[in-house]
Protein backbone atom coordinates (compact mmCIF):
# COMPACT_ATOMS: atom_id res chain seq x y z
CA UNK A 1 0.00 0.00 0.00
CA UNK A 2 1.24 3.45 -0.77
CA UNK A 3 1.32 5.96 2.06
CA UNK A 4 -0.76 8.31 -0.09
CA UNK A 5 -3.89 6.20 0.25
CA UNK A 6 -3.60 5.53 3.99
CA UNK A 7 -5.64 8.66 4.89
CA UNK A 8 -8.45 7.50 2.61
CA UNK A 9 -8.49 4.06 4.20
CA UNK A 10 -8.57 5.62 7.67
CA UNK A 11 -11.37 7.98 6.64
CA UNK A 12 -13.35 5.10 5.15
CA UNK A 13 -13.02 3.08 8.35
CA UNK A 14 -14.01 6.11 10.45
CA UNK A 15 -17.08 6.61 8.24
CA UNK A 16 -18.12 3.01 8.86
CA UNK A 17 -17.65 3.49 12.61
CA UNK A 18 -19.65 6.74 12.50
CA UNK A 19 -22.56 5.08 10.67
CA UNK A 20 -22.64 2.22 13.17
CA UNK A 21 -22.46 4.58 16.16
CA UNK A 22 -25.20 6.80 14.76
CA UNK A 23 -27.55 3.89 14.08
CA UNK A 24 -26.94 2.38 17.50
CA UNK A 25 -27.67 5.73 19.20
CA UNK A 26 -30.74 6.36 17.04
CA UNK A 27 -32.22 2.98 17.95
CA UNK A 28 -31.14 2.79 21.59
CA UNK A 29 -34.63 3.45 22.96
CA UNK A 30 -35.98 0.45 21.05
CA UNK A 31 -33.76 -1.92 23.00
CA UNK A 32 -35.04 -1.35 26.52
CA UNK A 33 -35.74 -5.04 26.92
CA UNK A 34 -32.25 -6.15 25.84
CA UNK A 35 -29.74 -7.18 28.44
CA UNK A 36 -26.32 -5.55 28.53
CA UNK A 37 -24.83 -8.68 26.94
CA UNK A 38 -27.42 -8.60 24.15
CA UNK A 39 -26.65 -4.93 23.47
CA UNK A 40 -22.97 -5.77 23.24
CA UNK A 41 -23.77 -8.53 20.74
CA UNK A 42 -25.85 -6.13 18.62
CA UNK A 43 -23.02 -3.58 18.67
CA UNK A 44 -20.45 -6.22 17.72
CA UNK A 45 -22.67 -7.47 14.89
CA UNK A 46 -23.18 -3.95 13.53
CA UNK A 47 -19.42 -3.32 13.64
CA UNK A 48 -18.75 -6.59 11.85
CA UNK A 49 -21.26 -5.80 9.09
CA UNK A 50 -19.62 -2.42 8.47
CA UNK A 51 -16.17 -3.99 8.54
CA UNK A 52 -17.09 -6.70 6.04
CA UNK A 53 -18.73 -4.22 3.67
CA UNK A 54 -15.60 -2.07 3.63
CA UNK A 55 -13.11 -4.95 3.53
CA UNK A 56 -13.09 -5.51 -0.23
CA UNK A 57 -12.80 -1.84 -1.26
CA UNK A 58 -10.00 -1.45 1.31
CA UNK A 59 -8.20 -4.57 0.09
CA UNK A 60 -8.40 -3.43 -3.53
CA UNK A 61 -7.14 0.00 -2.63
CA UNK A 62 -4.22 -1.45 -0.69
CA UNK A 63 -3.23 -3.91 -3.42
CA UNK A 64 -3.67 -1.69 -6.47
CA UNK A 65 -0.66 -0.41 -8.37
CA UNK A 66 0.34 3.07 -7.17
CA UNK A 67 -1.28 5.04 -9.99
CA UNK A 68 -4.49 3.03 -9.83
CA UNK A 69 -4.62 3.26 -6.03
CA UNK A 70 -4.72 7.07 -6.19
CA UNK A 71 -7.60 6.85 -8.68
CA UNK A 72 -9.44 4.40 -6.41
CA UNK A 73 -8.79 6.66 -3.41
CA UNK A 74 -10.29 9.67 -5.22
CA UNK A 75 -13.30 7.61 -6.26
CA UNK A 76 -13.85 6.26 -2.75
CA UNK A 77 -13.63 9.75 -1.25
CA UNK A 78 -16.22 10.95 -3.75
CA UNK A 79 -18.56 7.96 -3.39
CA UNK A 80 -18.49 7.96 0.41
CA UNK A 81 -18.41 11.75 0.80
CA UNK A 82 -15.03 11.70 2.53
CA UNK A 83 -12.99 14.87 2.84
CA UNK A 84 -9.79 15.12 0.84
CA UNK A 85 -6.68 14.01 2.71
CA UNK A 86 -4.77 16.84 4.32
C-alpha positions in Angstrom: 0.0 0.0 0.0 1.2 3.5 -0.8 1.3 6.0 2.1 -0.8 8.3 -0.1 -3.9 6.2 0.3 -3.6 5.5 4.0 -5.6 8.7 4.9 -8.5 7.5 2.6 -8.5 4.1 4.2 -8.6 5.6 7.7 -11.4 8.0 6.6 -13.4 5.1 5.1 -13.0 3.1 8.4 -14.0 6.1 10.4 -17.1 6.6 8.2 -18.1 3.0 8.9 -17.7 3.5 12.6 -19.6 6.7 12.5 -22.6 5.1 10.7 -22.6 2.2 13.2 -22.5 4.6 16.2 -25.2 6.8 14.8 -27.6 3.9 14.1 -26.9 2.4 17.5 -27.7 5.7 19.2 -30.7 6.4 17.0 -32.2 3.0 18.0 -31.1 2.8 21.6 -34.6 3.4 23.0 -36.0 0.4 21.1 -33.8 -1.9 23.0 -35.0 -1.3 26.5 -35.7 -5.0 26.9 -32.2 -6.1 25.8 -29.7 -7.2 28.4 -26.3 -5.5 28.5 -24.8 -8.7 26.9 -27.4 -8.6 24.1 -26.7 -4.9 23.5 -23.0 -5.8 23.2 -23.8 -8.5 20.7 -25.9 -6.1 18.6 -23.0 -3.6 18.7 -20.4 -6.2 17.7 -22.7 -7.5 14.9 -23.2 -4.0 13.5 -19.4 -3.3 13.6 -18.7 -6.6 11.8 -21.3 -5.8 9.1 -19.6 -2.4 8.5 -16.2 -4.0 8.5 -17.1 -6.7 6.0 -18.7 -4.2 3.7 -15.6 -2.1 3.6 -13.1 -4.9 3.5 -13.1 -5.5 -0.2 -12.8 -1.8 -1.3 -10.0 -1.5 1.3 -8.2 -4.6 0.1 -8.4 -3.4 -3.5 -7.1 0.0 -2.6 -4.2 -1.4 -0.7 -3.2 -3.9 -3.4 -3.7 -1.7 -6.5 -0.7 -0.4 -8.4 0.3 3.1 -7.2 -1.3 5.0 -10.0 -4.5 3.0 -9.8 -4.6 3.3 -6.0 -4.7 7.1 -6.2 -7.6 6.9 -8.7 -9.4 4.4 -6.4 -8.8 6.7 -3.4 -10.3 9.7 -5.2 -13.3 7.6 -6.3 -13.9 6.3 -2.7 -13.6 9.8 -1.3 -16.2 10.9 -3.8 -18.6 8.0 -3.4 -18.5 8.0 0.4 -18.4 11.8 0.8 -15.0 11.7 2.5 -13.0 14.9 2.8 -9.8 15.1 0.8 -6.7 14.0 2.7 -4.8 16.8 4.3 
